[in-house]
Amino acid sequence: IEGGEPVASDDAETAAFYTLSEMTALPLAGSVFAVADELLRNRGA
């Protein structure tokens, strides 16, 4: 699914898009960075 507007629920105030290099400075939960890295490496595969 592509497009549309993100809609915040009780658990989220904002939605944003980050590069992997920007994500290194964020306090991410668990394996969020590893999953994002793997998804980006495998896109278009």
ABEGO torsion letter per residue (X at the ends): XBEEBBBBBAABABBBBBBAAAAAABBBBEAAAAAAAAAAAABGX
